[in-house]
Amino acid sequence: MSTPVTSNPAQEESTVDHSKIKVSPEEMEAYDQSGRKPVLLGFFIAVVWLLIGTVLGDLSSFKFDRPDLLTEQAYLTFGRIRPAHLNVMVYGWASTAMFSVSLWLMPRLCRTPLRWGNLAVIGILVWTVGLGVGIALLLAGHGDGLEWLELDRQWADPLLVIGAAMVGASVWKTLAARNVHHLYVSIWYVAASYPWFLIIFLAGNMPFYKGVESAAVNWFYAHNALGLWLTTINLGLIYYLLPKIIGRPIYSYWLSLVGFWGLALFYALNGMHHLIGGPLPSWMIATSITASIMMIVPVVAVGINQHMTVVGRFGAMRYSPALTLAVIAAMSYTAVSLQGILTALVSVNRITHFTHWTIAHSHLGLYMFVTLSLFGGMYYILPRVLKKEWPSRRLVRAHILLVGGGMVLYIVALGIGGVLQGLSLLAPGEGFEASVSSAKPWLLLRSVSAVIISAGHLVFAYHAYLLAFTSRNSLTRHPPFYELKPVLVKKRVP
Amino acid sequence: MFANSFVLIVLTLVIGLPPLVFLFIALAAGQLDDAGSTAESIFEAGELRYSRPWETQKQSQERVQHYGSLVSNPRWEWERWL
């Protein structure tokens, strides 16, 4: 799905010159301010959800080390806390922040003020109410019982659909009112994400699937939610941030288009590789594995393009936390995609399926790629919307080191633990207890990393509070990150 | 076999076919022409002429060759490109 092509003569006319007639900084500032209300609202709500999701995630992790922890109340049991963590992080933190990113990017890229901004504000609020209702019901024991689709389909999901449609309407109205003809690749990614999300979310929540079909549609949704919603808006953001901060166009615009259209055309069938070994028609599994392997084309295209854009200029990461996070996120996208392709192979899947490896893999995608990209976006966007600089370089560094280091530890620990667990499960002479024992030390390490990451989130939330609600150091003239020693590049010779 | 998977086939087509249609429309409308200037369309006026402190002399010279002589940053760094 993609953006409509206009035959508006005014836009056709602007086709010729729009990229030669540069927008002025003042004009860009006006575009930023046109979406100020929904952008700030979305980011504020996202940070609140981030903290809630962090607590839920920590509790879920601790329960692996202390199974008797907080089991007296039903709403605190693992079966409710864990899906609540997932839904809060995916729909509360990531999706709400992505609304803000979309509403900030579109006016800049379309060179027109945000349209229907108030509708977007209402959409974000409706979405948040829907999610709040869904999480409350989930903790009370009312869920749909399908992974990524646990939120109640009667009371929560309709509000999510309405909310996303309202934000999407604002995005598409802005697109329709654009003053450019050629669409930068980020527009393709962002605009396409909204109809994709609405289609897959509605399809996934239909109540009439039974048995195997239900499982297949479940993974159709879950995998596409990652690939056609979370991935797309964040790739759009990264394709904007990298060239903007470094100050040079993307290495190959053609490769960026290959990446987008490859994803759009090949991704839909990927989800069934989660059901390898299940009672599905073999052609379906084979098709899914083939589609997964074909993803190597857009993934490598994106990876090469982003690397070649930054190569030789990694020193810029010392100056810009947004670039640092965007680069790590871009690398993580390539890594998680290649890992996903590998995991789709039957021989690998046989070991990793039903183990903690899958959790490590999903955190590489949802955290190292999606969350770090959104943190990077917030470091870039908030000063421009608020017209204030982040007050503290130390807090920026502390945040990035805590969340980056913590998540690397998380992924390595659970990755190793998952493989050991899988090998133990496959060993015919070993009992199930052996697989649990082999994973236990790695789960403890995961809990340690969860605490480190949580500290990073608290630092970020505190720093965002200082930025938004105080004037402390708001106009200090300093390049953030400058103190960090250059490790990736030689010091510049003056 | 296909009866069991009918829903999934329909869903996949609903997701997979429109991009193909839009790709052809985009091609016909010239959306994919002039990739170079589209890639540069995100930059503000003069933005590519600002000196970047992390660039080597060679990279700075390349910037001058491509975009003209360098200008000093009119605003604070974070406001411009950090």
Boltz contact constraints between the chains, C-beta under 6 A:
constraints:
  - contact:
      token1: [A, 1]
      token2: [B, 18]
      max_distance: 6.0
  - contact:
      token1: [A, 1]
      token2: [B, 19]
      max_distance: 6.0
  - contact:
      token1: [A, 2]
      token2: [B, 19]
      max_distance: 6.0
  - contact:
      token1: [A, 2]
      token2: [B, 22]
      max_distance: 6.0
  - contact:
      token1: [A, 5]
      token2: [B, 25]
      max_distance: 6.0
  - contact:
      token1: [A, 5]
      token2: [B, 29]
      max_distance: 6.0
  - contact:
      token1: [A, 19]
      token2: [B, 37]
      max_distance: 6.0
  - contact:
      token1: [A, 19]
      token2: [B, 40]
      max_distance: 6.0
  - contact:
      token1: [A, 19]
      token2: [B, 41]
      max_distance: 6.0
  - contact:
      token1: [A, 22]
      token2: [B, 44]
      max_distance: 6.0
  - contact:
      token1: [A, 22]
      token2: [B, 45]
      max_distance: 6.0
  - contact:
      token1: [A, 23]
      token2: [B, 44]
      max_distance: 6.0
  - contact:
      token1: [A, 24]
      token2: [B, 45]
      max_distance: 6.0
  - contact:
      token1: [A, 25]
      token2: [B, 44]
      max_distance: 6.0
  - contact:
      token1: [A, 28]
      token2: [B, 44]
      max_distance: 6.0
  - contact:
      token1: [A, 182]
      token2: [B, 38]
      max_distance: 6.0
  - contact:
      token1: [A, 184]
      token2: [B, 38]
      max_distance: 6.0
  - contact:
      token1: [A, 184]
      token2: [B, 41]
      max_distance: 6.0
  - contact:
      token1: [A, 184]
      token2: [B, 42]
      max_distance: 6.0
  - contact:
      token1: [A, 203]
      token2: [B, 11]
      max_distance: 6.0
  - contact:
      token1: [A, 213]
      token2: [B, 7]
      max_distance: 6.0
  - contact:
      token1: [A, 216]
      token2: [B, 8]
      max_distance: 6.0
  - contact:
      token1: [A, 220]
      token2: [B, 11]
      max_distance: 6.0
  - contact:
      token1: [A, 245]
      token2: [B, 81]
      max_distance: 6.0
  - contact:
      token1: [A, 247]
      token2: [B, 52]
      max_distance: 6.0
  - contact:
      token1: [A, 249]
      token2: [B, 39]
      max_distance: 6.0
  - contact:
      token1: [A, 249]
      token2: [B, 40]
      max_distance: 6.0
  - contact:
      token1: [A, 250]
      token2: [B, 39]
      max_distance: 6.0
  - contact:
      token1: [A, 253]
      token2: [B, 35]
      max_distance: 6.0
  - contact:
      token1: [A, 253]
      token2: [B, 39]
      max_distance: 6.0
  - contact:
      token1: [A, 254]
      token2: [B, 35]
      max_distance: 6.0
  - contact:
      token1: [A, 261]
      token2: [B, 23]
      max_distance: 6.0
  - contact:
      token1: [A, 264]
      token2: [B, 19]
      max_distance: 6.0
  - contact:
      token1: [A, 265]
      token2: [B, 19]
      max_distance: 6.0
  - contact:
      token1: [A, 268]
      token2: [B, 12]
      max_distance: 6.0
  - contact:
      token1: [A, 268]
      token2: [B, 15]
      max_distance: 6.0
  - contact:
      token1: [A, 268]
      token2: [B, 16]
      max_distance: 6.0
  - contact:
      token1: [A, 269]
      token2: [B, 12]
      max_distance: 6.0
  - contact:
      token1: [A, 281]
      token2: [B, 1]
      max_distance: 6.0
  - contact:
      token1: [A, 281]
      token2: [B, 5]
      max_distance: 6.0
  - contact:
      token1: [A, 284]
      token2: [B, 5]
      max_distance: 6.0
  - contact:
      token1: [A, 315]
      token2: [B, 54]
      max_distance: 6.0
  - contact:
      token1: [A, 316]
      token2: [B, 54]
      max_distance: 6.0
  - contact:
      token1: [A, 319]
      token2: [B, 82]
      max_distance: 6.0
  - contact:
      token1: [A, 320]
      token2: [B, 82]
      max_distance: 6.0
  - contact:
      token1: [A, 383]
      token2: [B, 78]
      max_distance: 6.0
  - contact:
      token1: [A, 389]
      token2: [B, 78]
      max_distance: 6.0
  - contact:
      token1: [A, 477]
      token2: [B, 76]
      max_distance: 6.0
  - contact:
      token1: [A, 479]
      token2: [B, 77]
      max_distance: 6.0
